[in-house]
């Protein structure tokens, strides 16, 4: 069943479509993007071969800052710890828009066999781990650097100001425990350090490569586009005893089984599934040291994902009494820690529709509207809570391959096709050159 939009939304969309239905098809964009393509590919290979974990992107940040400075772009470093902000003032008056790329890699051992594959090691929470750009952040950084060069070399054509945000720790920080609640990282740290201020940003855009979608194709959706993300850790305390006499102790392992099963009823029985979806997954279970000893404690950790703010709120409110109640029924004690990682990523509806013609210029005939939101999460959502945002996806698997068999983002076999980078550069440029601008009071 389809519901008609509210009259106000219809009026706003009508105004936007009338004013901005035809994006500016600037003849210089395609040749300018082509001229920087090889440099973008080379940058991508360099960054990929030398990945750094979240909050450790020192060399990557220096590479970014050096390139921006060489283009005559004003640069601020150490934003959000290792982030870089570049500010380009155009030759014409106009709005302030931001383009965001993330720089961090993942603690994954690369298995792609690429000639520029990573063999790097890093330190995460005191432990040595392999490091790989398994989510395409190397491509994001390289594409935004390419767009910065194109826009800087044509700054007289730019109306307004462009803020380039090169963000650390989108995947989390290597020096901050996932359950440490008193430290801001990633987008939140960038915002805290004024990334959207001085100059004050009016709208923000980002592009994310996705495996399993064809190279050079762009995908978008108004409204909810990615899930929220919250983490939990549950410590269940019982009383240790011999495995042959469970009645002489209190078994936290049996209690943990009851809690794991009970958590699923929050989704199946407590949330309004007409509004969207929710997932609660337990990822680790740790407890015990021998098969014939019932341990004193068991620890569970997991993740919560939703595509609706009210569903998220319901789960977060109802989880504590459920966990404590089940633990009490087994005569155990439970300590629950909830950590909020990212809200639902929401594309501003009017901004999204206004920018579709710009997407078509970036990828003619290869722009598709997503039917549903995707399951991953992104801390771009924090920027989009502050200013209108648009987060789009760029296919990164060659069209001749079986999309169903392409290794997903975060796989040790994940790859992104170099041929898709030019489309990403062009999308960033078209965002800037075709942003409506005069939307105060509408957005």
KALIN-V630112 format. One record per pair of residues at least 4 apart in sequence whose ideal C-beta (glycine too) atoms are under 7 Angstrom apart, sorted by sequence separation. I is the first residue (numbers start at 1). GAP is how many residues later the second one is. If there is no record, write none. Layout:
BEGIN
I&GAP / I&GAP
END
This chain:
BEGIN
5&4 / 7&4 / 8&4 / 9&4 / 10&4 / 11&4 / 12&4 / 13&4 / 14&4 / 15&4 / 16&4 / 17&4 / 28&4 / 29&4 / 30&4 / 31&4 / 33&4 / 36&4 / 37&4 / 38&4 / 39&4 / 40&4 / 41&4 / 42&4 / 43&4 / 44&4 / 45&4 / 46&4 / 52&4 / 57&4 / 58&4 / 59&4 / 60&4 / 61&4 / 62&4 / 63&4 / 64&4 / 65&4 / 66&4 / 67&4 / 69&4 / 78&4 / 79&4 / 90&4 / 113&4 / 123&4 / 133&4 / 136&4 / 137&4 / 138&4 / 139&4 / 140&4 / 141&4 / 142&4 / 143&4 / 144&4 / 145&4 / 146&4 / 147&4 / 148&4 / 149&4 / 150&4 / 151&4 / 154&4 / 158&4 / 169&4 / 176&4 / 184&4 / 185&4 / 187&4 / 188&4 / 189&4 / 191&4 / 194&4 / 196&4 / 213&4 / 221&4 / 241&4 / 251&4 / 252&4 / 253&4 / 254&4 / 255&4 / 256&4 / 257&4 / 258&4 / 259&4 / 264&4 / 265&4 / 266&4 / 267&4 / 289&4 / 308&4 / 309&4 / 310&4 / 311&4 / 312&4 / 313&4 / 314&4 / 315&4 / 318&4 / 319&4 / 320&4 / 321&4 / 322&4 / 323&4 / 324&4 / 325&4 / 326&4 / 348&4 / 349&4 / 350&4 / 351&4 / 355&4 / 356&4 / 357&4 / 358&4 / 359&4 / 360&4 / 363&4 / 380&4 / 381&4 / 383&4 / 397&4 / 407&4 / 410&4 / 416&4 / 420&4 / 421&4 / 422&4 / 423&4 / 424&4 / 425&4 / 426&4 / 427&4 / 428&4 / 429&4 / 430&4 / 431&4 / 439&4 / 5&5 / 52&5 / 68&5 / 79&5 / 112&5 / 123&5 / 124&5 / 133&5 / 184&5 / 190&5 / 191&5 / 196&5 / 241&5 / 246&5 / 265&5 / 266&5 / 288&5 / 306&5 / 327&5 / 347&5 / 384&5 / 401&5 / 409&5 / 52&6 / 69&6 / 79&6 / 172&6 / 213&6 / 289&6 / 306&6 / 327&6 / 383&6 / 397&6 / 407&6 / 408&6 / 52&7 / 68&7 / 77&7 / 110&7 / 121&7 / 122&7 / 151&7 / 176&7 / 241&7 / 271&7 / 288&7 / 327&7 / 360&7 / 407&7 / 52&8 / 110&8 / 121&8 / 184&8 / 241&8 / 287&8 / 359&8 / 50&9 / 75&9 / 76&9 / 121&9 / 122&9 / 176&9 / 240&9 / 306&9 / 380&9 / 397&9 / 65&10 / 121&10 / 239&10 / 287&10 / 324&10 / 75&11 / 120&11 / 151&11 / 238&11 / 239&11 / 267&11 / 287&11 / 304&11 / 323&11 / 380&11 / 65&12 / 74&12 / 173&12 / 238&12 / 267&12 / 286&12 / 287&12 / 47&13 / 73&13 / 74&13 / 118&13 / 172&13 / 238&13 / 267&13 / 285&13 / 286&13 / 323&13 / 378&13 / 73&14 / 118&14 / 238&14 / 266&14 / 73&15 / 118&15 / 237&15 / 285&15 / 61&16 / 148&16 / 169&16 / 170&16 / 236&16 / 264&16 / 284&16 / 320&16 / 107&17 / 169&17 / 238&17 / 263&17 / 284&17 / 319&17 / 68&18 / 168&18 / 282&18 / 283&18 / 65&19 / 167&19 / 236&19 / 283&19 / 319&19 / 398&19 / 64&20 / 144&20 / 167&20 / 236&20 / 282&20 / 283&20 / 396&20 / 397&20 / 61&21 / 109&21 / 281&21 / 396&21 / 107&22 / 108&22 / 110&22 / 144&22 / 260&22 / 280&22 / 281&22 / 316&22 / 61&23 / 107&23 / 109&23 / 167&23 / 236&23 / 58&24 / 107&24 / 108&24 / 280&24 / 396&24 / 57&25 / 141&25 / 165&25 / 234&25 / 395&25 / 55&26 / 105&26 / 106&26 / 108&26 / 279&26 / 394&26 / 55&27 / 105&27 / 105&28 / 106&28 / 278&28 / 106&29 / 256&29 / 277&29 / 394&29 / 165&30 / 276&30 / 277&30 / 394&30 / 276&31 / 105&32 / 276&32 / 312&32 / 104&33 / 137&33 / 275&33 / 278&33 / 345&33 / 359&33 / 103&34 / 253&34 / 309&34 / 102&35 / 252&35 / 253&35 / 275&35 / 276&35 / 280&35 / 309&35 / 342&35 / 345&35 / 346&35 / 355&35 / 392&35 / 135&36 / 163&36 / 275&36 / 308&36 / 341&36 / 342&36 / 345&36 / 278&37 / 307&37 / 342&37 / 344&37 / 351&37 / 102&38 / 103&38 / 161&38 / 163&38 / 306&38 / 343&38 / 346&38 / 352&38 / 101&39 / 342&39 / 345&39 / 351&39 / 101&40 / 260&40 / 271&40 / 342&40 / 348&40 / 253&41 / 348&41 / 61&42 / 101&42 / 256&42 / 343&42 / 347&42 / 348&42 / 60&43 / 101&43 / 251&43 / 252&43 / 271&43 / 347&43 / 256&44 / 270&44 / 271&44 / 347&44 / 99&45 / 249&45 / 252&45 / 253&45 / 57&46 / 252&46 / 345&46 / 57&47 / 99&48 / 243&48 / 244&48 / 246&48 / 270&48 / 125&49 / 243&49 / 266&49 / 54&50 / 124&50 / 242&50 / 243&50 / 53&51 / 123&51 / 242&51 / 243&51 / 52&52 / 53&52 / 122&52 / 125&52 / 179&52 / 266&52 / 52&53 / 178&53 / 240&53 / 241&53 / 266&53 / 51&54 / 53&54 / 179&54 / 240&54 / 240&55 / 388&55 / 240&56 / 266&56 / 239&57 / 238&58 / 237&59 / 237&60 / 262&60 / 363&60 / 236&61 / 362&61 / 86&62 / 235&62 / 236&62 / 88&63 / 97&63 / 99&63 / 103&63 / 88&64 / 91&64 / 96&64 / 103&64 / 104&64 / 143&64 / 235&64 / 259&64 / 262&64 / 362&64 / 90&65 / 91&65 / 94&65 / 95&65 / 96&65 / 97&65 / 98&65 / 99&65 / 100&65 / 101&65 / 102&65 / 103&65 / 104&65 / 106&65 / 362&65 / 56&66 / 91&66 / 92&66 / 93&66 / 94&66 / 99&66 / 101&66 / 104&66 / 233&66 / 234&66 / 307&66 / 49&67 / 51&67 / 88&67 / 91&67 / 92&67 / 93&67 / 96&67 / 98&67 / 100&67 / 104&67 / 140&67 / 259&67 / 48&68 / 90&68 / 102&68 / 140&68 / 233&68 / 258&68 / 259&68 / 359&68 / 362&68 / 49&69 / 51&69 / 53&69 / 90&69 / 232&69 / 361&69 / 48&70 / 50&70 / 52&70 / 90&70 / 139&70 / 232&70 / 305&70 / 45&71 / 53&71 / 90&71 / 89&72 / 136&72 / 231&72 / 232&72 / 255&72 / 258&72 / 305&72 / 358&72 / 88&73 / 136&73 / 358&73 / 87&74 / 88&74 / 229&74 / 230&74 / 73&75 / 255&75 / 87&76 / 229&76 / 254&76 / 355&76 / 358&76 / 64&77 / 71&77 / 228&77 / 255&77 / 357&77 / 53&78 / 67&78 / 71&78 / 85&78 / 86&78 / 227&78 / 228&78 / 52&79 / 73&79 / 85&79 / 227&79 / 355&79 / 51&80 / 68&80 / 72&80 / 85&80 / 227&80 / 252&80 / 51&81 / 60&81 / 64&81 / 71&81 / 250&81 / 51&82 / 84&82 / 250&82 / 354&82 / 83&83 / 224&83 / 83&84 / 228&84 / 48&85 / 83&85 / 47&86 / 82&86 / 230&86 / 80&87 / 81&87 / 80&88 / 234&89 / 48&90 / 47&91 / 236&91 / 350&92 / 351&92 / 350&93 / 44&94 / 47&94 / 238&94 / 44&95 / 47&95 / 237&95 / 348&95 / 68&96 / 236&96 / 237&96 / 44&98 / 98&98 / 236&98 / 43&99 / 234&100 / 235&100 / 40&102 / 43&102 / 64&102 / 234&102 / 40&103 / 96&103 / 98&103 / 96&104 / 97&104 / 100&104 / 232&104 / 233&104 / 61&105 / 96&105 / 97&105 / 232&105 / 40&106 / 80&106 / 96&106 / 97&106 / 98&106 / 99&106 / 100&106 / 232&106 / 39&107 / 83&107 / 95&107 / 81&108 / 97&108 / 230&108 / 231&108 / 80&109 / 230&109 / 36&110 / 80&110 / 85&110 / 230&110 / 231&110 / 57&111 / 79&111 / 230&111 / 87&112 / 229&112 / 36&113 / 55&113 / 80&113 / 229&113 / 36&114 / 54&114 / 55&114 / 79&114 / 228&114 / 54&115 / 80&115 / 228&115 / 79&116 / 228&116 / 33&117 / 54&117 / 227&117 / 32&118 / 54&118 / 55&118 / 56&118 / 54&119 / 55&119 / 226&119 / 54&120 / 55&120 / 224&120 / 225&120 / 32&121 / 53&121 / 55&121 / 225&121 / 32&122 / 224&122 / 225&122 / 223&123 / 223&124 / 222&125 / 28&126 / 221&126 / 223&126 / 222&127 / 55&130 / 222&130 / 54&131 / 222&131 / 220&132 / 220&139 / 218&141 / 218&144 / 218&145 / 217&146 / 227&146 / 216&147 / 226&147 / 203&148 / 218&148 / 221&148 / 225&148 / 226&148 / 227&148 / 229&148 / 217&149 / 218&149 / 219&149 / 220&149 / 221&149 / 224&149 / 225&149 / 227&149 / 228&149 / 216&150 / 220&150 / 226&150 / 227&150 / 217&151 / 219&151 / 226&151 / 221&152 / 226&152 / 179&158 / 181&158 / 179&160 / 178&161 / 225&166 / 220&172 / 219&173 / 206&174 / 218&174 / 219&174 / 218&176 / 217&178 / 204&179 / 216&179 / 204&180 / 213&180 / 215&180 / 214&181 / 215&181 / 213&182 / 215&182 / 204&183 / 208&183 / 210&183 / 213&183 / 214&183 / 215&183 / 203&184 / 210&184 / 213&184 / 215&184 / 202&185 / 203&185 / 204&185 / 205&185 / 206&185 / 207&185 / 208&185 / 209&185 / 210&185 / 211&185 / 212&185 / 214&185 / 201&186 / 203&186 / 208&186 / 210&186 / 211&186 / 196&187 / 207&187 / 209&187 / 214&189 / 196&190 / 213&190 / 191&191 / 196&191 / 212&191 / 187&192 / 191&192 / 186&193 / 187&193 / 188&194 / 212&194 / 187&195 / 191&195 / 211&195 / 187&196 / 211&196 / 212&196 / 211&197 / 211&198 / 210&199 / 215&202 / 211&203 / 216&203 / 215&204 / 216&204 / 215&205 / 218&205 / 209&207 / 216&207 / 170&209 / 218&209 / 209&211 / 207&217 / 207&220 / 207&221 / 205&226 / 203&232 / 203&240 / 136&260 / 162&270 / 136&273 / 135&274 / 158&274 / 134&275 / 135&275 / 150&275 / 134&276 / 134&277 / 139&277 / 160&277 / 134&278 / 143&278 / 147&278 / 151&278 / 159&278 / 142&279 / 146&279 / 150&279 / 100&280 / 132&280 / 134&280 / 136&280 / 143&281 / 147&281 / 151&281 / 139&282 / 143&282 / 147&282 / 100&283 / 144&284 / 139&285 / 143&285 / 111&301 / 112&301 / 114&301 / 110&302 / 111&302 / 109&303 / 112&303 / 106&304 / 108&304 / 99&329 / 99&332 / 16&334 / 20&334 / 23&334 / 97&334 / 22&335 / 23&335 / 97&335 / 21&336 / 25&336 / 13&337 / 16&337 / 12&338 / 16&338 / 23&338 / 97&338 / 13&340 / 95&340 / 95&342 / 94&343 / 44&374 / 41&377 / 44&377 / 41&380 / 40&381 / 37&384 / 37&385 / 40&385 / 33&389 / 36&389 / 33&392 / 33&393 / 33&396 / 29&397 / 29&400 / 29&401 / 26&407 / 24&409 / 24&410 / 23&411 / 20&416 / 19&417 / 16&420 / 15&427 / 12&430
END
